[in-house]
Amino acid sequence: MTKTLLIALALTCTASFAQAQSCTVQATDKKLAGAAKISFLTKCEKDATAACDKQAADKKLAGAAKTSFTKKCVNDSVGG
């Protein structure tokens, strides 16, 4: 039972890590360059901003706390 639980936990962590790749890592993996890379990163940043704004709203953040949270969240998602 314990062994099964540990395996499930390891798989969950691996899946979470794979989904959490930054935009710049994804662009590199896709071997994007030039206009295609810029377009991909722009869309990825917009998507990250929307997701981070939603997270900030869910946490009921406002003012400077919301701005700080969103900035860090987007920076982490884009890959800085």
N, CA, C and O atoms as CSV, one atom per row, in Angstrom:
chain,resi,resn,atom,element,x,y,z
A,1,MET,N,N,0.834,-1.195,0.000
A,1,MET,CA,C,0.000,0.000,0.000
A,1,MET,C,C,0.880,1.260,0.000
A,1,MET,O,O,0.649,2.187,-0.776
A,2,THR,N,N,1.870,1.279,0.864
A,2,THR,CA,C,2.753,2.442,0.950
A,2,THR,C,C,3.536,2.620,-0.342
A,2,THR,O,O,3.735,3.740,-0.812
A,3,LYS,N,N,3.972,1.513,-0.907
A,3,LYS,CA,C,4.735,1.576,-2.154
A,3,LYS,C,C,3.883,2.165,-3.284
A,3,LYS,O,O,4.377,2.964,-4.079
A,4,THR,N,N,2.625,1.780,-3.355
A,4,THR,CA,C,1.711,2.292,-4.368
A,4,THR,C,C,1.503,3.790,-4.186
A,4,THR,O,O,1.476,4.545,-5.158
A,5,LEU,N,N,1.358,4.207,-2.949
A,5,LEU,CA,C,1.165,5.629,-2.651
A,5,LEU,C,C,2.385,6.446,-3.065
A,5,LEU,O,O,2.239,7.531,-3.627
A,6,LEU,N,N,3.571,5.944,-2.798
A,6,LEU,CA,C,4.794,6.647,-3.174
A,6,LEU,C,C,4.927,6.751,-4.699
A,6,LEU,O,O,5.338,7.788,-5.220
A,7,ILE,N,N,4.585,5.694,-5.397
A,7,ILE,CA,C,4.651,5.725,-6.861
A,7,ILE,C,C,3.662,6.747,-7.416
A,7,ILE,O,O,3.993,7.509,-8.324
A,8,ALA,N,N,2.451,6.759,-6.867
A,8,ALA,CA,C,1.441,7.721,-7.316
A,8,ALA,C,C,1.906,9.148,-7.053
A,8,ALA,O,O,1.723,10.025,-7.897
A,9,LEU,N,N,2.501,9.384,-5.901
A,9,LEU,CA,C,3.009,10.714,-5.556
A,9,LEU,C,C,4.125,11.127,-6.513
A,9,LEU,O,O,4.166,12.274,-6.958
A,10,ALA,N,N,5.024,10.209,-6.828
A,10,ALA,CA,C,6.124,10.511,-7.748
A,10,ALA,C,C,5.596,10.851,-9.138
A,10,ALA,O,O,6.093,11.779,-9.776
A,11,LEU,N,N,4.602,10.116,-9.610
A,11,LEU,CA,C,4.018,10.397,-10.923
A,11,LEU,C,C,3.320,11.752,-10.942
A,11,LEU,O,O,3.402,12.481,-11.931
A,12,THR,N,N,2.644,12.087,-9.866
A,12,THR,CA,C,1.965,13.377,-9.777
A,12,THR,C,C,2.973,14.517,-9.823
A,12,THR,O,O,2.760,15.508,-10.521
A,13,CYS,N,N,4.056,14.382,-9.090
A,13,CYS,CA,C,5.095,15.424,-9.085
A,13,CYS,C,C,5.725,15.571,-10.462
A,13,CYS,O,O,5.993,16.687,-10.907
A,14,THR,N,N,5.962,14.462,-11.133
A,14,THR,CA,C,6.544,14.509,-12.465
A,14,THR,C,C,5.605,15.200,-13.444
A,14,THR,O,O,6.044,16.014,-14.256
A,15,ALA,N,N,4.320,14.884,-13.373
A,15,ALA,CA,C,3.340,15.507,-14.262
A,15,ALA,C,C,3.239,16.999,-13.983
A,15,ALA,O,O,3.141,17.793,-14.919
A,16,SER,N,N,3.260,17.392,-12.724
A,16,SER,CA,C,3.181,18.807,-12.365
A,16,SER,C,C,4.391,19.557,-12.887
A,16,SER,O,O,4.264,20.685,-13.364
A,17,PHE,N,N,5.564,18.943,-12.802
A,17,PHE,CA,C,6.775,19.591,-13.283
A,17,PHE,C,C,6.714,19.780,-14.793
A,17,PHE,O,O,7.118,20.824,-15.306
A,18,ALA,N,N,6.218,18.789,-15.497
A,18,ALA,CA,C,6.151,18.872,-16.949
A,18,ALA,C,C,5.204,19.982,-17.387
A,18,ALA,O,O,5.466,20.653,-18.385
A,19,GLN,N,N,4.118,20.186,-16.664
A,19,GLN,CA,C,3.166,21.222,-17.009
A,19,GLN,C,C,3.678,22.599,-16.622
A,19,GLN,O,O,3.218,23.604,-17.164
A,20,ALA,N,N,4.613,22.659,-15.700
A,20,ALA,CA,C,5.067,23.929,-15.172
A,20,ALA,C,C,6.281,24.491,-15.911
A,20,ALA,O,O,6.929,25.408,-15.406
A,21,GLN,N,N,6.604,23.965,-17.088
A,21,GLN,CA,C,7.729,24.491,-17.835
A,21,GLN,C,C,7.464,25.940,-18.219
A,21,GLN,O,O,6.343,26.311,-18.568
A,22,SER,N,N,8.506,26.746,-18.147
A,22,SER,CA,C,8.354,28.146,-18.508
A,22,SER,C,C,8.182,28.295,-20.016
A,22,SER,O,O,8.497,27.393,-20.792
A,23,CYS,N,N,7.680,29.442,-20.398
A,23,CYS,CA,C,7.460,29.731,-21.819
A,23,CYS,C,C,8.760,29.673,-22.609
A,23,CYS,O,O,8.785,29.155,-23.725
A,24,THR,N,N,9.839,30.198,-22.039
A,24,THR,CA,C,11.112,30.204,-22.754
A,24,THR,C,C,11.640,28.787,-22.941
A,24,THR,O,O,12.232,28.485,-23.977
A,25,VAL,N,N,11.438,27.917,-21.963
A,25,VAL,CA,C,11.859,26.522,-22.090
A,25,VAL,C,C,11.036,25.831,-23.175
A,25,VAL,O,O,11.572,25.079,-23.988
A,26,GLN,N,N,9.738,26.091,-23.179
A,26,GLN,CA,C,8.874,25.501,-24.206
A,26,GLN,C,C,9.286,25.972,-25.600
A,26,GLN,O,O,9.321,25.176,-26.539
A,27,ALA,N,N,9.596,27.259,-25.737
A,27,ALA,CA,C,10.013,27.800,-27.032
A,27,ALA,C,C,11.319,27.157,-27.490
A,27,ALA,O,O,11.485,26.858,-28.673
A,28,THR,N,N,12.238,26.947,-26.563
A,28,THR,CA,C,13.508,26.304,-26.887
A,28,THR,C,C,13.284,24.851,-27.295
A,28,THR,O,O,13.874,24.370,-28.263
A,29,ASP,N,N,12.424,24.158,-26.547
A,29,ASP,CA,C,12.121,22.758,-26.864
A,29,ASP,C,C,11.498,22.624,-28.255
A,29,ASP,O,O,11.743,21.651,-28.968
A,30,LYS,N,N,10.686,23.623,-28.626
A,30,LYS,CA,C,10.033,23.605,-29.941
A,30,LYS,C,C,10.954,24.135,-31.038
A,30,LYS,O,O,10.596,24.136,-32.216
A,31,LYS,N,N,12.153,24.588,-30.635
A,31,LYS,CA,C,13.155,25.124,-31.571
A,31,LYS,C,C,12.606,26.302,-32.365
A,31,LYS,O,O,12.823,26.406,-33.572
A,32,LEU,N,N,11.892,27.187,-31.673
A,32,LEU,CA,C,11.337,28.373,-32.315
A,32,LEU,C,C,12.392,29.464,-32.393
A,32,LEU,O,O,13.265,29.563,-31.531
A,33,ALA,N,N,12.301,30.281,-33.433
A,33,ALA,CA,C,13.230,31.399,-33.597
A,33,ALA,C,C,12.514,32.526,-34.318
A,33,ALA,O,O,11.492,32.310,-34.970
A,34,GLY,N,N,13.048,33.713,-34.198
A,34,GLY,CA,C,12.525,34.876,-34.907
A,34,GLY,C,C,11.097,35.213,-34.544
A,34,GLY,O,O,10.719,35.214,-33.373
A,35,ALA,N,N,10.307,35.502,-35.570
A,35,ALA,CA,C,8.925,35.943,-35.378
A,35,ALA,C,C,8.064,34.861,-34.714
A,35,ALA,O,O,7.180,35.174,-33.917
A,36,ALA,N,N,8.318,33.610,-35.037
A,36,ALA,CA,C,7.539,32.521,-34.429
A,36,ALA,C,C,7.765,32.478,-32.920
A,36,ALA,O,O,6.828,32.269,-32.150
A,37,LYS,N,N,9.013,32.676,-32.506
A,37,LYS,CA,C,9.335,32.671,-31.075
A,37,LYS,C,C,8.691,33.862,-30.376
A,37,LYS,O,O,8.121,33.717,-29.294
A,38,ILE,N,N,8.781,35.031,-30.987
A,38,ILE,CA,C,8.191,36.236,-30.399
A,38,ILE,C,C,6.686,36.073,-30.265
A,38,ILE,O,O,6.115,36.414,-29.229
A,39,SER,N,N,6.042,35.559,-31.295
A,39,SER,CA,C,4.597,35.335,-31.259
A,39,SER,C,C,4.224,34.342,-30.169
A,39,SER,O,O,3.277,34.571,-29.417
A,40,PHE,N,N,4.958,33.245,-30.079
A,40,PHE,CA,C,4.692,32.227,-29.056
A,40,PHE,C,C,4.852,32.813,-27.662
A,40,PHE,O,O,3.997,32.609,-26.800
A,41,LEU,N,N,5.950,33.546,-27.434
A,41,LEU,CA,C,6.199,34.111,-26.106
A,41,LEU,C,C,5.159,35.163,-25.740
A,41,LEU,O,O,4.768,35.260,-24.577
A,42,THR,N,N,4.703,35.952,-26.712
A,42,THR,CA,C,3.675,36.958,-26.459
A,42,THR,C,C,2.371,36.298,-26.028
A,42,THR,O,O,1.755,36.715,-25.047
A,43,LYS,N,N,1.951,35.268,-26.761
A,43,LYS,CA,C,0.721,34.548,-26.412
A,43,LYS,C,C,0.872,33.865,-25.056
A,43,LYS,O,O,-0.044,33.901,-24.235
A,44,CYS,N,N,2.004,33.257,-24.828
A,44,CYS,CA,C,2.248,32.560,-23.567
A,44,CYS,C,C,2.199,33.538,-22.388
A,44,CYS,O,O,1.657,33.210,-21.332
A,45,GLU,N,N,2.762,34.738,-22.565
A,45,GLU,CA,C,2.744,35.746,-21.509
A,45,GLU,C,C,1.319,36.231,-21.244
A,45,GLU,O,O,0.941,36.436,-20.090
A,46,LYS,N,N,0.522,36.418,-22.305
A,46,LYS,CA,C,-0.872,36.830,-22.127
A,46,LYS,C,C,-1.654,35.765,-21.371
A,46,LYS,O,O,-2.439,36.081,-20.477
A,47,ASP,N,N,-1.437,34.495,-21.735
A,47,ASP,CA,C,-2.116,33.392,-21.049
A,47,ASP,C,C,-1.695,33.326,-19.581
A,47,ASP,O,O,-2.523,33.101,-18.699
A,48,ALA,N,N,-0.402,33.522,-19.330
A,48,ALA,CA,C,0.108,33.495,-17.956
A,48,ALA,C,C,-0.472,34.650,-17.137
A,48,ALA,O,O,-0.821,34.472,-15.970
A,49,THR,N,N,-0.575,35.828,-17.748
A,49,THR,CA,C,-1.145,36.984,-17.053
A,49,THR,C,C,-2.593,36.728,-16.668
A,49,THR,O,O,-3.010,37.047,-15.555
A,50,ALA,N,N,-3.353,36.156,-17.579
A,50,ALA,CA,C,-4.757,35.851,-17.287
A,50,ALA,C,C,-4.864,34.827,-16.157
A,50,ALA,O,O,-5.691,34.977,-15.258
A,51,ALA,N,N,-4.039,33.801,-16.203
A,51,ALA,CA,C,-4.075,32.767,-15.167
A,51,ALA,C,C,-3.643,33.337,-13.812
A,51,ALA,O,O,-4.230,33.008,-12.781
A,52,CYS,N,N,-2.630,34.179,-13.817
A,52,CYS,CA,C,-2.141,34.768,-12.563
A,52,CYS,C,C,-3.153,35.761,-11.988
A,52,CYS,O,O,-3.319,35.836,-10.771
A,53,ASP,N,N,-3.829,36.522,-12.851
A,53,ASP,CA,C,-4.873,37.429,-12.379
A,53,ASP,C,C,-6.002,36.648,-11.717
A,53,ASP,O,O,-6.548,37.075,-10.700
A,54,LYS,N,N,-6.348,35.501,-12.297
A,54,LYS,CA,C,-7.394,34.662,-11.720
A,54,LYS,C,C,-6.961,34.125,-10.357
A,54,LYS,O,O,-7.754,34.094,-9.416
A,55,GLN,N,N,-5.697,33.703,-10.256
A,55,GLN,CA,C,-5.189,33.206,-8.978
A,55,GLN,C,C,-5.214,34.308,-7.926
A,55,GLN,O,O,-5.564,34.064,-6.772
A,56,ALA,N,N,-4.841,35.522,-8.327
A,56,ALA,CA,C,-4.855,36.652,-7.394
A,56,ALA,C,C,-6.279,36.947,-6.934
A,56,ALA,O,O,-6.504,37.247,-5.761
A,57,ALA,N,N,-7.238,36.865,-7.847
A,57,ALA,CA,C,-8.638,37.086,-7.487
A,57,ALA,C,C,-9.133,35.996,-6.545
A,57,ALA,O,O,-9.858,36.275,-5.590
A,58,ASP,N,N,-8.739,34.755,-6.818
A,58,ASP,CA,C,-9.130,33.649,-5.945
A,58,ASP,C,C,-8.581,33.822,-4.538
A,58,ASP,O,O,-9.215,33.421,-3.561
A,59,LYS,N,N,-7.390,34.425,-4.440
A,59,LYS,CA,C,-6.771,34.682,-3.137
A,59,LYS,C,C,-7.259,35.990,-2.525
A,59,LYS,O,O,-6.859,36.357,-1.420
A,60,LYS,N,N,-8.127,36.689,-3.255
A,60,LYS,CA,C,-8.699,37.970,-2.819
A,60,LYS,C,C,-7.627,39.016,-2.522
A,60,LYS,O,O,-7.700,39.741,-1.530
A,61,LEU,N,N,-6.632,39.075,-3.405
A,61,LEU,CA,C,-5.576,40.067,-3.272
A,61,LEU,C,C,-5.996,41.357,-3.955
A,61,LEU,O,O,-6.756,41.341,-4.923
A,62,ALA,N,N,-5.496,42.475,-3.442
A,62,ALA,CA,C,-5.806,43.777,-4.030
A,62,ALA,C,C,-4.599,44.696,-3.880
A,62,ALA,O,O,-3.719,44.454,-3.054
A,63,GLY,N,N,-4.572,45.737,-4.678
A,63,GLY,CA,C,-3.536,46.760,-4.578
A,63,GLY,C,C,-2.140,46.238,-4.845
A,63,GLY,O,O,-1.907,45.485,-5.790
A,64,ALA,N,N,-1.204,46.659,-3.983
A,64,ALA,CA,C,0.199,46.303,-4.156
A,64,ALA,C,C,0.429,44.798,-4.031
A,64,ALA,O,O,1.289,44.245,-4.716
A,65,ALA,N,N,-0.328,44.137,-3.167
A,65,ALA,CA,C,-0.178,42.689,-3.005
A,65,ALA,C,C,-0.543,41.960,-4.298
A,65,ALA,O,O,0.136,41.013,-4.695
A,66,LYS,N,N,-1.616,42.405,-4.950
A,66,LYS,CA,C,-2.039,41.796,-6.211
A,66,LYS,C,C,-0.996,42.046,-7.299
A,66,LYS,O,O,-0.636,41.137,-8.047
A,67,THR,N,N,-0.520,43.276,-7.380
A,67,THR,CA,C,0.476,43.636,-8.386
A,67,THR,C,C,1.752,42.816,-8.204
A,67,THR,O,O,2.297,42.279,-9.168
A,68,SER,N,N,2.219,42.726,-6.967
A,68,SER,CA,C,3.432,41.973,-6.668
A,68,SER,C,C,3.257,40.491,-6.981
A,68,SER,O,O,4.122,39.876,-7.603
A,69,PHE,N,N,2.138,39.923,-6.548
A,69,PHE,CA,C,1.861,38.514,-6.802
A,69,PHE,C,C,1.801,38.230,-8.303
A,69,PHE,O,O,2.411,37.277,-8.787
A,70,THR,N,N,1.062,39.064,-9.028
A,70,THR,CA,C,0.879,38.852,-10.461
A,70,THR,C,C,2.213,38.980,-11.201
A,70,THR,O,O,2.510,38.182,-12.090
A,71,LYS,N,N,3.008,39.975,-10.837
A,71,LYS,CA,C,4.306,40.184,-11.488
A,71,LYS,C,C,5.211,38.972,-11.289
A,71,LYS,O,O,5.831,38.498,-12.241
A,72,LYS,N,N,5.289,38.468,-10.057
A,72,LYS,CA,C,6.128,37.310,-9.774
A,72,LYS,C,C,5.594,36.069,-10.473
A,72,LYS,O,O,6.362,35.291,-11.036
A,73,CYS,N,N,4.287,35.885,-10.438
A,73,CYS,CA,C,3.649,34.735,-11.066
A,73,CYS,C,C,3.928,34.713,-12.565
A,73,CYS,O,O,4.320,33.679,-13.105
A,74,VAL,N,N,3.733,35.822,-13.228
A,74,VAL,CA,C,3.950,35.910,-14.679
A,74,VAL,C,C,5.433,35.693,-14.987
A,74,VAL,O,O,5.773,34.974,-15.925
A,75,ASN,N,N,6.310,36.310,-14.203
A,75,ASN,CA,C,7.743,36.155,-14.417
A,75,ASN,C,C,8.167,34.695,-14.282
A,75,ASN,O,O,8.977,34.203,-15.068
A,76,ASP,N,N,7.622,34.010,-13.290
A,76,ASP,CA,C,7.930,32.583,-13.107
A,76,ASP,C,C,7.401,31.760,-14.282
A,76,ASP,O,O,8.057,30.817,-14.725
A,77,SER,N,N,6.226,32.112,-14.784
A,77,SER,CA,C,5.631,31.361,-15.885
A,77,SER,C,C,6.358,31.584,-17.203
A,77,SER,O,O,6.531,30.655,-17.992
A,78,VAL,N,N,6.781,32.819,-17.435
A,78,VAL,CA,C,7.441,33.161,-18.694
A,78,VAL,C,C,8.882,32.677,-18.677
A,78,VAL,O,O,9.414,32.283,-19.715
A,79,GLY,N,N,9.503,32.701,-17.541
A,79,GLY,CA,C,10.889,32.244,-17.463
A,79,GLY,C,C,11.884,33.363,-17.455
A,79,GLY,O,O,13.038,33.189,-17.849
A,80,GLY,N,N,11.449,34.495,-17.015
A,80,GLY,CA,C,12.185,35.645,-16.737
A,80,GLY,C,C,13.168,36.287,-17.490
A,80,GLY,O,O,13.707,37.308,-17.061
